[in-house]
Amino acid sequence: MAPTVRHIHIIAICGTGMAALAGMLKTAGYRVTGSDANVYPPMSTMLERQGISYRVGFRPENIEPDTDLVVIGNAVSKTNPEVLAVLERGIPYRSFPQALAEFFLKDRVPIVVAGTHGKTTTSALMAWVLDCAGLDPGFLIGGWVKNFDSNSRPGTGRYFVVEGDEYDTAFFDKGPKFLHYRPHAAILTSIEFDHGDIFNSLDEIKTAFQKFVRLIPSDGVLFAADGDLHVKDVIRNLSCPIALYGLDASSRWHAGQVRFDPEGVSFRVMDDRRDLGAFRSSMVGRHNLMNALGVIGLASTLGLSPDAIKKGVESFQGVKRRQEIIGGRKGVIVMDDFAHHPTAIRETLAGLRLRYPDHRIWAVFEPRSATSRRNIFQKEFSQAFDSADRIMIADLFAPEKLAAGLRLDPKRVVEDLLSRGKEAAFVPTADEIVRAISPQLRSGDLVCVMSSGGFDGIHEKLLKALAG
């Protein structure tokens, strides 16, 4: 980027990634302004704390005369008033991933974590392990990392960890974001169909991931989850070294002596050449054990000692909205989780069953994401809740945004669950769910609320009802 850039304006600054980028640019010495139609915590609070000026609403006058560069979020259309002003005035502009790459990745060693599931937790753990080893990595992650109390940091070390999102980049670039991140090392956690609003098929998704892994240079490395047939297809004929990790002893990097307990999981890590010793993690479930294994393998390949890696893994506190305990009342635990894909729901609940074997588990699900509101996984949703004792399915979020023929039928999901002997109910709204279940809850119950959004504040409403 030319040194004449001093003032950067960000359109849609309150997005998780956009606000993080704004903070890093401010730290790097640029004057940063922004605008957004929806301004709310925690991102608005973070911007205010960093002294970043933003305006509510999109208007041409928000683009000040001395603006040198504009960063445009992927939720912004080409008809946005500020975008039109940028085009009319001929101001240079970039997408979010382009700006991240140009300002923060070009002189670093990017470590990119990609995959349908687990990339937020895996990238957060990767950054924390590097930090615990004293390497001061930069990072930008799509979730709030508890250890850092942040989702981003420029860092001063050679490594920069990025959560590699396959979602599209901007109205002027419909390719996946992760194609801009210049991966030198990468972890590929899983591949399934997702993002039904922009991908038409699993083959399209696999093509996107093939383009991503082919960016890894021959002197880089790819850690890929073993046993995932779609991952296997994607990683064929690469020029970079590939290391497979899994829970089976046939994988090059694998876990043995696995023991789940109420405090987490203990395990040993082996590769083809050595035993790295015993590890312990407070994370829940086999899917998170896989996430940890990918990080441990890559960190070891980068030259970190087993002791340094153990320190990071054992002290990792996780990411907000991933099996996050919001509170408890009268012996009832209320938990928040971002799961919205059938596989994520199944693995999350299976992990909770391992950690809380004696609890009665309630699964409360809101179909909110672009994929979960579609009928793509109509059958799969009815099989995703098997580890729960009680299941409450809410109505679709904003169903009017989808044609009737494309919508998931939550009532039919419940009917299918009932036919399989599960205790389930369709209860349309958060308030109705709270009224329905709060009288039934007893000490020893765990309520796991799963949604990709705020779900109308259901967690606090439930805790308030329990306290009354």
N, C-alpha and C positions, 0 to 999 in steps of 0.2 A: 504494500500500500504506500502511495506517495506520501512523503513527509509533510506535505502541505495540508493534509487532513487534520483538522483540529476540532471541528464541531460535527458530531454525528447525531442524527435524529433517528429514532426507532419507532416505526409504526406498528402498533399492537405490542406495546412495551410490557404489559402485565402478564403475558404468557410466561410459563415457568422458565423456558429456555431463554426467551427474550430478555426478561428481567435479569437473569443471571449474566447474560452477555453484556447488558448495560452496566452492571456492577463491575465486571472485569475491565470494560473499556474505561470506566471512570478511574479505577485503580491504576490503569496504564497511563493516565494523564490526559485523556481526551475530555472535552466538554460534551456531555451527553444530555439530550432532551428526548422526550417521547410523548406518545399519545395512545389512548385506548378507549374503547367504548365501555368496557367492563373493568372497573378499577376496584379491587378488593384485596384484603389480606390473604396470604402472607406477603405476596409480591409487592403490593402497594406500600406496605410497611417497610419492606426491605429497601425499596427505592427511596423512600423518605429518609430512612436511616443513613443512606449513603449520599444524601444531598443531591439526588437526581430529580430534576424538574420534569413533571409530566402534566399533560392536560387531558381532561375528560372529554371525549368526543373527537371526531375526525373533521378537521376544517383546514382549508388551504393555508390560512394564516398561521397555523401551528408550525409550518415549515419556515423558519426564520431566514432572513436574507443571507446570513453568514454560514448557512448549512453547507458543509463540504461533501457529506455522504449521508445517504438514507438507507437504513436496514428495514426491509419489508417482511413482515411475518407471513407464514403460510396460510393463515386464516383470512388474510386480506385479499380482496378481489381487485381486479384492474379498474373497477369503477369507483373505488374508494376516492373521496375528494382529495385526500393528501397524495395518493398515488397519481391522480390526474395532474396535480400541481407539480409533482416531481418530474413527470414526463414533459409537461409544458415548459418548465424552466430548464430542462436538460441537466438536472442534478444527477450525479452518479449514484447508483443504487446497487445494493447487494441483497441476497437472501440471508437468512440467519446462518445456515451452514457455510455459505461462502465467506461471510464476515468472520465466523469463528476460525475457519481455516487460514484466512489471510492474516488475521491479527495475532493468532495464538498458536497455530499448529506448524507453521512453515519452518521454524527453526527448532522444533522439538521432535521427540520420538512418540508419535501418537499410538496409544493403545486403545483400540476400539472394541467395545463389547456389543455384539449384535445377536438377534434371535427373536423369535416370537414371544418367548417367555423368559423371565429371569434376568433380563439385561440390566434393569435398574439396580437390583440387589447385587448382581455380580460386578457391575462397574463401580458401585459404591465400596464394596469390599476390596476390589483391586486398588482403588485410590487409598483406602485406609491402610492396607498392608504396606504399600510403598511409603506412605507417610510415617508409619511406625518404624520403618527401616531408616528414617532420616533423609529420604530422597526428595522431600518437598514437591510432590507432583502437582501439576495443574489438573483440574478436572471440571467437567460439566456433565451433570447427571440429571435425569428427568424426575428425580424425587428428592425429598429433603433428607439428607444423610445426618443421622443423629450425632455421630461422633464429631462431625465438623460443624454442626448446627448451621448448615448451608447446603446448597446444591452446586456450588461452583467456587473456583479459586484459580487465579492465574498461575500461582506457584512459581518457583525459581529453578526447579530441577529439570532434568532433560526429558522426563516423561510427562505426557499429558493424556489423561484417561477421559474418553468420551463414550457416552451411551449412544450407540449407533442405531438411530431410528430409521426404519424402512418407509416411513410415511413420506408423502410428497413434500417438495422443497418450498415452492412458491407458485403463484399464478403464472409466472414466466418461466418456471422450471418444474415440470411435473415428475421429474425423476426423484428417487429416494434421497433423503438427507445424507445417509451414510456414504454415498458416493463422493462426497466432498471432503471426507475426513482424513484422507491420506494415510490409511492404516499401515503401520510397520509391523505391529503385533496385534493379534485379534483373538477374541474368544467368540465362538459361535455356539449358542446354547441350545437351539431348537429351531425347527421350522414347521409351521402349520399354517393353514389358511386363516387370515385375519384381515382387518381393514377392508371390509366388504364395500365400503363407500368409494374406494379408489382402485382396488384390485378385483378383477373379474373371475379369477381362478387361482388355484394353488400353483399352477404352472407359471403364471405371471409373477407370483411371489418368489418362486424358485429362481426365475430368471434374474430378478432384482438381486437376490443373494449371490448368484453366480457372478454378476458384475462386481459386487462388493469384494468377494474373496479373491478375485483376480487382480485386485489393486494391490494386494500384499506382495512386496518385492521378494526376490529370491533369497535375500539375506534377512528376511523377516521370519515370522512364524505364525501359524494358525493353530490354536487349540480348539478342537471340535468335539462336541458331545457324541460319544460312541453309542450305537444302537438306534439312532434316529435315521430312518431310511431316507428321509428327505434331505437331511444333512449329508448323508453319504452320497446322494446324487449330485449335490451342489459342489462338493469338494473334489470331484474327479479332475485329474489332469492339471493340477496346479503346479506352478513353478516354485512356490515357497514350501518349506518344511511343514508337515502336518503332524500334530500330536493328538491322538485320540484319548479322551478321558471318560471314565465310566465307573459303574459300581461292580462290574464283573472283572474277574482276574485276567480275562483275555485282553482287556484294554491296556494300552501302554501305561497310562497313569490311572491307577485305580485305588479304591478304598477297601480296606479289610477290617475285620473285627469291629464292625459297626454296631453301636449300642445306643438306642434312643431311650431317653428318660425324661422326667418332668423338667429338667434343667436344660435340655438340648440334646446333643449327640456327641459321642466320642468315637474316634476311628483312627486307623493307621493309614498312611499314604505310601504307596509304592509306585516306582516306575520300573522300567525294564532293567535298570542297572542297580538300584539301591532302595533301601527302606528309609523314608524321611522321618519315621517315628510317629509317635502318638499326637493327635490333635484333638481339640475340643471346641465346639461351637454352640452358641446359644440359639442359633437359628432353627426353625421348625421345618421338619419334613425331608423326605428323600430328594425332592427337587432342589432344596437349598443345600443339601449335602453335595449334590452335583455342581451347583454354583461354586461352592467353596473349593471343590476339587479342581475345577478349571482355573481358578485364581491361584491356588497353591502350585499347580503345575507350571503356569506361566511365570509366576514370581520366581520359582526355582530356576527356570530356564533363563531368566534375566540376571541370575547370579545372586539372588538373595539367599541367605542361610536358612536352614530349617527353623532355627530358633527365632530369627527375625520374622519369618512368616507366621509361626505359631503365635507370636505376640500380637500380630495384627488380627489373625483369625479369632483368637480367644477373647479379644477386647472389643470386637465389632458389635455395635449396638443395633444395627439394622437401619431401615429406612422407614420414615413415616408412611402410614397407610399400607404397610405390609405386615400383617398379623400384629398390628399395633393395639395394645390395650389402652382404651380411652378412659376407662374407670371401672369401678365396681361398687355395688350396693348390695347389702344384705347377702353377701356370699355369691352374688351373680357377677360374672365378668362380662363386660361389653367390649368387643373388639372390632376394629375397623380394618378392612382389607380391600385392595384395589381390584381383586379378581373379577373378571367379567367374561372371560373365555371359558368354555367348558373344561378344557384341560387345566387351566389355572384354578378353577373352582374345585375340581376333583383333587388336585395335588395339595391345595391349601387345606381342605377338610381332612384329607388323609394324614397330613402332617399334624394337624390339631389332634386327631384321634391318637396318634403316637405319643404326643406330649401330654395330653389330658385324657388318659384312658378311662378314668372313673367319672368324668364329667358328662352331663347330658348336653349335647351340642345342638344349638339352634342355628340354622343357616337362614339368613334373611337376605334375599337377592333382589336387586333392582336392575332390570335390563336397560342399560343407559347408553353404552358405547354404540358406535355406528355398526359394529358387527353383531353385538348381542341383541340389538333390536330387530335384526333381520331373521328370517326363518331358515337361514343357512344351517344352523345347528339345532333345529327343532328337536330332533331325536336325541342328539348328544346331551342337551341340557337335562333331559329326563333321567340320564344315567350319571350325571356329574355330582349328585348330592348323596351318594350312598353312605358316606362316612358320617352323615348328620343324623341326629335322632328326630328332629323336628325341622320342617322346611316351610318357609313363608316366601312366596313369590309375589312381587309387586307388579303393577302394570308398567307398560313401556313408558320411558321418559320421552316426551314430545312425539307421540305416535303420528301426529299430523304431518310430520316431516318426511314420512315414508308412505308410499302407495300401499293400499290395504293388502295387495297380493304379495308384498315383500316382507310384511311384518311377522315377527315371532308371535305365536299365540301362547301367552303365559298360562291361560286357563287349561289349554291342552297339555302343557308341560306338567301341571298339577295333576290332571287326570291320569297321565302316564305314570307319574310317581305313585299315585294311589293304587293303580292297577298292579304295581310292582310291590305293594305292601308297605310303602313308606307313608309316614304321617306328614301330610302336606296340605297347604291351603293357599288359595289365591286371595290376597288382600291388597287392594289397589294402591293405597297411599301410605306414606310413613306414619301419619297420625292414626290411621285405622290399624296399622300393624302394632303400634305401641299400645293402643287400647286393647287389642286382641291378646297380646302375649304377656303384658306386664302382670296380670292377675295369676298367670300360670307359672311364672318363674319362681324357682326355689333355690336355696343355697346349693352350690355345686353346679349350677348351670353356667354355660358359656354361650353367649350370643355373638355370632360372627356375622357382621353386616358387610355385604359385598356389593360394591358399586364403583363405577369409575368416576363418580361425582359426589356431591355433598349429600345427596339423598334427603334433602329437606331437613337437615339437622337431626336425623333420627337418633343418633347416638346420645346426644344431650337430652333429647325428649324422653328417651327410654330411661336414662339415669335419673331424671327428674321424677318420672312416674314411679320408679322403684323407691325413691327416697320419700315419696309422699305417704 
